[in-house]
Structures are given as C-alpha cells and as structure tokens.
Amino acid sequence: MRYLDRLQPVALLALRLVLGAIMIRHGYPKVFGGLSHYVKVVSSLGLPGWFAYLSAAAEFFGGIALVVGVLTRLAALAIVVDMAVAIGKIHWKNGFLGANGYEFPLACAAIAFALIFFGAGPIALDATIHSGARSK
C-alpha cells in the first residue's frame, strides 16, 4: 500500500483538474454573455443580485485557479459555498437523483471540501511558488 501513498499527488491533481474543468464549463457562460440574465435568476431565488457576480467568479475563476493549482484552498472554499447555495436554493426540492437533483452539485462540493483540507498537492503552481520562496 505504500506504493499508493506515493501516488497521492496525482490523485490531488486529478481532483483539481476534474473539478476545475467542471467549474470553468459552468461559469463560462455566466461570465461571458449571460451575467445580466444570471443576476435575474439569482434575484428570483430571493438572494441579492450581486451574489450572481460572486457565484460566477467562484465557478469560472475558481475553476481556473484549481486547474493551475493556485489559491487552491480559497477557490475550493468559494466553490463549496457556491454549491451549498445551489443545492439549497435550486436542487434540494428535486431530490437526490431526480431531474436536476442535488447529487452532482453535492459531488462537486465534496471534492472541493477535500481540497480545502488537502490543498493543491505538490503538482501545482502553489507548490512551485512556496518552494521558491523557501529557498530564498
């Protein structure tokens, strides 16, 4: 089992890349072209319209941060909050496996939650920045 322990950095990279790609894909249309519509959607849920900007940024820019491996814990925290609000305001009423259910945002939130505690791992820009700062 020690062999598998040595592969943990690859597992963290996989989690970051997959969640980052998903978040970029979901945030892109909100940031580029659909933000005014998204503000209306968020407002219709009883939330302040400005929350749409935070949500879109968490998804798109947080996804980019995860892929690159920079500010990973902060980006993951923003995604957990974003997914928790999405589950509570949109998906919960549809059930776990129903159409538009909360299983997918819950899985994304769980991955982000793990990244908050484990960080980006050594295969990340964060690790390169921090190792360079230590050597000076």
Beta strands, then each sheet from edge to edge (+ up, - down):
end
